[in-house]
């Protein structure tokens, strides 16, 4: 009966095999110092219904494992594979050698140990009628020592060299060639810069000549800005004479002639200018006009006169006030008063002169002169001509 029972129990088949097998693989057999290479660890663990090998993989993670004197710069863990009674797992590490005493040597990887234990299952499976769950027997911790693996560290310099840095290979010929090239480029750059400067000067000259060229015969005889400068010199002479000897009818007439020229410009009319013959240079100055010099070195005399009166300025003041030109209106109002005062001083019959009023009017003339000189510079004239309405320009240059 006992023999029958023993013969009825199934016999468990066992297979004798290595629990764990591991091996190395490298992407290069020889590397330079600082060069990164790949090191791959592959292991096959036994795994059947009766026996299962549990490997402690926590010590194999790229963030934990160390391979001195190599430096671990990174790594990865691929998904496990199953084939037959084996489970395969793999780790890839990226290493590099940074030590300075490894040139020309074979450097072995440090001894690497893989810890594992074997789990055994005993008894019938739970699916067999009348049998309980299978028992699990934990084996003791065991260690698998990886086979040795060497990496050749290439030498960049001979063994008797005192420095690992490569020396410069330039010769005297290379230095001379570079010096010649630098001098040549400097000369070429200087020539091109001189040409560019010359072209820039020519462009500026043409631009100035284009915008500053007189447009009429009168402008060619004496430009407006030159006339205003001459008026300024005449008024300065009048001021000095007044400080020396006081106001007189003759001095008031000279100031009136200058103010009439300024008034003509202020109301937008043309100033009369006539070339004085050379033989009449010693003749007396005509009343109400100025004799100005222009040109160099052989200067010529030009008789300049303005047709502005206090009544004409008053009419222009009325027009400007209706258009909203407050600043210009204030200048015209002061100019109208100054013309009236100097006219009364020159042609008055009572013989008394209000010197304080004449001084104030002369100061008004200087203030107006500064604004007119600025307005008649060629950039301002160009700007005002471009932005002025069509009707205004025709009125300004009409007689």
C-alpha positions in Angstrom: 0.0 0.0 0.0 2.9 2.4 0.9 4.7 1.4 -2.3 1.6 2.2 -4.3 1.2 5.5 -2.7 4.8 6.4 -3.3 4.6 5.4 -6.9 1.5 7.5 -7.4 3.3 10.7 -6.4 4.7 12.6 -9.4 8.4 13.1 -9.5 9.7 16.7 -9.8 12.1 17.2 -12.6 15.1 19.4 -11.9 17.6 21.0 -14.3 21.2 21.7 -13.4 22.2 25.2 -14.8 24.0 28.4 -13.7 21.7 30.7 -11.9 23.2 33.9 -13.4 25.5 34.6 -16.3 26.8 38.1 -17.1 29.2 39.6 -19.6 30.7 42.9 -20.7 30.6 44.7 -24.1 32.3 48.0 -24.9 31.9 50.4 -27.9 35.7 50.8 -28.2 38.7 48.9 -27.1 41.0 51.9 -27.0 40.0 55.5 -26.1 41.7 58.8 -25.4 41.6 60.6 -22.1 38.3 62.4 -21.8 36.7 60.5 -24.7 33.3 59.1 -23.8 32.6 55.4 -24.6 29.8 52.9 -23.9 30.0 50.0 -21.5 27.1 47.5 -21.7 26.4 44.9 -19.0 24.1 42.0 -20.0 22.9 39.3 -17.6 20.8 36.2 -18.0 19.0 35.0 -14.8 17.4 31.6 -14.5 13.6 31.7 -14.1 11.4 28.6 -14.2 8.3 27.3 -12.4 10.4 25.7 -9.7 13.4 28.0 -9.5 13.6 31.8 -9.8 16.8 33.9 -9.5 16.2 37.3 -7.9 19.0 39.7 -8.8 19.7 42.8 -6.6 19.6 45.4 -9.5 19.6 48.4 -7.3 23.4 48.4 -7.1 23.6 48.3 -11.0 21.8 51.6 -11.7 23.8 54.2 -13.6 23.3 56.7 -10.8 24.8 54.3 -8.2 27.4 52.2 -9.8 31.1 53.3 -9.8 33.9 52.2 -12.1 37.0 54.0 -10.8 39.3 55.3 -12.4 36.6 55.8 -15.0 33.9 58.5 -14.5 30.2 57.5 -15.1 28.6 60.4 -17.1 25.3 58.7 -17.6 23.5 55.5 -18.6 20.2 53.7 -19.2 18.3 50.5 -18.4 16.5 48.8 -21.2 13.3 46.7 -20.8 13.9 43.1 -19.7 13.5 40.2 -22.3 12.4 36.6 -21.7 13.7 33.7 -23.7 13.0 30.1 -22.6 13.9 29.7 -19.0 16.1 32.9 -18.9 15.3 36.5 -18.2 17.7 38.9 -19.7 18.3 42.4 -18.4 20.8 45.0 -19.6 22.4 48.2 -18.4 24.3 50.7 -20.6 26.9 53.0 -19.0 28.7 56.0 -20.6 32.2 56.3 -19.2 35.3 58.4 -19.7 38.8 58.4 -18.3 40.1 61.6 -16.8 43.1 60.6 -14.7 46.5 62.0 -15.9 48.6 58.9 -15.2 46.8 56.5 -17.6 48.5 57.4 -20.9 49.6 54.4 -22.9 48.2 51.8 -20.4 45.7 49.0 -20.3 43.2 50.0 -17.5 40.9 47.3 -16.1 37.4 47.9 -15.0 37.1 47.5 -11.2 35.8 44.2 -9.9 32.0 44.2 -10.3 29.8 41.9 -8.2 26.2 41.0 -9.0 24.3 39.9 -5.8 21.4 37.5 -6.2 19.5 34.8 -4.3 17.6 31.7 -5.5 13.9 31.1 -4.7 12.7 27.5 -4.9 9.1 26.4 -5.0 8.1 23.0 -3.4 4.8 21.0 -3.3 1.9 20.8 -5.7 0.4 23.7 -7.4 -2.8 25.2 -5.9 -4.7 24.0 -9.0 -4.2 20.4 -8.0 -7.3 19.1 -6.0 -6.6 18.4 -2.4 -3.2 20.3 -2.3 -2.4 23.6 -0.6 -0.4 26.5 -1.9 3.2 25.9 -2.9 5.9 26.9 -0.4 8.7 29.3 -1.4 12.2 28.7 0.0 14.5 31.7 0.0 18.1 30.8 -0.7 21.1 32.6 0.8 22.6 35.7 -0.8 25.2 34.8 -3.4 27.6 36.9 -5.5 28.5 36.7 -9.2 31.9 38.2 -10.0 32.1 39.8 -13.5 34.9 38.7 -15.7 37.8 41.2 -16.1 37.6 43.8 -18.9 40.4 46.1 -19.9 40.4 49.4 -21.9 43.4 50.8 -23.6 44.1 54.5 -22.9 45.9 56.0 -25.9 48.9 58.2 -25.5 48.8 61.6 -27.2 52.5 62.3 -26.8 55.7 60.3 -26.5 56.6 58.9 -23.1 59.6 61.2 -22.6 57.5 64.4 -23.2 57.3 66.9 -20.4 54.0 68.5 -21.5 50.8 67.0 -23.0 49.9 70.1 -24.9 50.6 70.2 -28.6 53.2 72.8 -29.6 52.4 75.4 -32.3 53.6 74.4 -35.7 53.9 77.8 -37.2 57.3 78.6 -38.9 59.0 81.9 -39.7 57.6 81.6 -43.2 54.1 81.5 -41.7 54.7 84.5 -39.5 56.1 86.5 -42.5 53.1 85.5 -44.6 50.7 86.6 -42.0 52.6 89.9 -41.5 52.5 90.6 -45.3 48.8 89.8 -45.4 48.0 92.1 -42.5 50.0 95.0 -44.1 48.3 94.4 -47.5 44.8 94.4 -45.9 45.7 97.6 -44.0 46.8 99.4 -47.1 43.7 98.2 -49.0 41.5 99.3 -46.2 43.1 102.7 -46.0 42.7 103.2 -49.8 39.0 102.2 -49.6 38.5 104.5 -46.6 40.0 107.4 -48.5 37.9 106.7 -51.5 34.8 106.5 -49.3 35.7 109.8 -47.6 36.3 111.5 -51.0 32.9 110.3 -52.3 31.3 111.5 -49.1 32.8 115.0 -49.5 31.7 115.1 -53.1 28.2 114.1 -52.2 28.1 116.8 -49.5 29.4 119.5 -51.9 26.8 118.6 -54.5 24.1 118.6 -51.9 25.1 122.0 -50.6 25.5 123.3 -54.1 22.1 122.0 -55.0 20.2 123.6 -52.1 22.3 126.7 -51.6 22.6 127.7 -55.3 20.9 131.1 -55.9 17.7 130.8 -57.9 17.4 134.3 -59.3 19.8 136.9 -60.7 19.2 139.0 -57.6 20.3 136.2 -55.4 23.4 135.7 -57.5 24.2 139.4 -57.1 23.9 139.2 -53.3 22.2 136.4 -51.3 19.6 137.2 -48.7 21.7 135.9 -45.8 24.6 138.2 -46.9 22.2 141.2 -46.9 21.0 140.4 -43.4 24.6 140.2 -42.2 25.2 143.6 -43.8 22.1 145.0 -42.1 23.4 143.7 -38.8 26.8 145.5 -39.3 24.9 148.7 -40.2 22.7 148.5 -37.0 25.8 147.8 -34.9 27.5 150.8 -36.3 24.4 152.9 -35.6 24.4 151.6 -32.0 28.1 152.6 -31.5 27.5 156.0 -33.0 24.4 156.5 -30.7 26.5 155.6 -27.6 29.2 158.1 -28.7 27.1 161.1 -29.8 23.5 160.3 -29.1 20.5 160.2 -31.5 20.2 162.5 -34.4 17.9 162.7 -37.5 20.7 161.4 -39.7 21.4 158.5 -37.4 17.7 157.6 -37.2 17.6 157.6 -41.0 20.4 155.0 -41.1 18.6 152.9 -38.6 15.3 153.3 -40.5 16.9 152.1 -43.7 18.1 148.9 -42.0 14.7 148.3 -40.4 12.9 148.8 -43.7 15.1 146.0 -45.2 14.2 143.8 -42.2 10.6 144.7 -42.5 10.6 143.8 -46.2 11.9 140.3 -45.3 9.4 140.0 -42.4 6.4 140.6 -44.6 7.6 138.2 -47.3 8.7 140.6 -50.1 11.8 140.9 -52.1 14.5 143.3 -51.2 15.8 145.6 -54.0 19.5 145.2 -54.7 21.5 147.0 -57.4 25.1 146.8 -58.2 26.9 150.2 -57.7 29.3 151.2 -60.5 32.9 151.2 -59.5 33.3 154.9 -60.4 30.6 156.0 -58.0 32.1 154.3 -54.9 32.8 157.7 -53.3 29.3 159.0 -53.9 27.1 159.7 -50.9 24.7 157.0 -49.8 21.2 157.3 -51.1 18.5 158.1 -48.6 16.6 155.0 -47.4 19.2 152.6 -48.8 22.3 150.7 -47.7 25.5 150.2 -49.6 26.9 146.8 -48.7 30.0 145.0 -49.8 30.0 141.4 -51.2 32.5 139.1 -52.9 36.2 138.3 -52.2 38.9 139.3 -52.9 37.7 141.9 -55.3 34.6 143.0 -53.5 31.7 144.8 -55.2 29.2 147.3 -53.8 25.5 146.6 -53.8 22.8 149.2 -53.1 20.1 147.5 -51.0 16.8 149.0 -50.1 13.5 147.8 -48.6 10.0 149.0 -49.4 8.4 148.1 -46.0 6.5 150.9 -44.2 4.6 150.9 -41.0 1.3 150.8 -43.0 2.5 147.7 -45.0 3.5 146.0 -41.8 0.1 146.8 -40.2 -1.7 145.2 -43.1 0.5 142.1 -42.8 -0.1 142.0 -39.1 -3.8 142.0 -39.6 -3.6 139.1 -42.0 -1.2 137.1 -39.8 -3.4 137.7 -36.7 -6.5 136.3 -38.5 -4.5 133.1 -39.3 -3.3 132.5 -35.7 0.4 133.2 -36.1 0.9 134.6 -32.6 4.7 134.8 -32.5 5.1 136.3 -35.9 2.3 138.7 -35.1 4.2 139.9 -32.0 7.3 140.5 -34.1 5.3 142.5 -36.7 3.6 144.6 -34.0 7.0 145.5 -32.5 8.4 146.2 -36.0 5.5 148.4 -36.9 6.0 150.5 -33.8 9.8 150.7 -34.5 9.3 151.9 -38.1 6.8 154.5 -36.9 9.2 155.9 -34.3 12.2 156.1 -36.6 10.1 157.6 -39.4 8.9 160.3 -36.9 12.5 160.8 -35.7 13.8 161.4 -39.3 11.0 163.4 -40.8 9.5 165.1 -37.6 9.5 168.9 -37.4 9.6 169.4 -33.7 13.2 168.4 -33.5 12.9 166.5 -30.2 13.8 162.8 -30.1 12.6 160.2 -27.7 15.9 158.5 -27.2 14.6 155.8 -24.9 11.9 154.8 -27.4 14.5 154.8 -30.2 16.8 152.6 -28.1 13.9 150.1 -27.6 13.1 150.1 -31.3 16.8 149.5 -32.1 16.8 146.5 -29.7 13.6 145.2 -31.5 15.6 145.4 -34.8 18.4 143.2 -33.4 15.9 140.6 -32.1 14.1 140.5 -35.5 17.4 140.3 -37.3 18.5 137.1 -35.4 15.2 135.4 -36.3 15.4 136.4 -39.9 19.0 135.2 -40.3 18.0 131.8 -38.9 15.0 131.7 -41.2 17.1 132.4 -44.3 19.7 129.7 -43.8 19.5 127.2 -46.6 18.2 124.3 -44.5 15.4 126.4 -43.0 14.5 127.9 -46.4 14.3 124.4 -47.9 12.2 123.2 -45.1 9.8 126.1 -45.2 9.5 125.9 -49.0 8.6 122.2 -48.8 6.0 122.6 -46.1 4.5 126.0 -47.1 1.1 126.0 -49.0 1.2 126.7 -52.7 -0.4 130.1 -52.4 1.9 131.3 -49.7 5.1 130.7 -51.7 3.8 132.6 -54.7 2.8 135.5 -52.4 6.2 135.6 -50.6 8.2 135.9 -53.8 6.0 138.3 -55.6 6.8 142.0 -55.8 
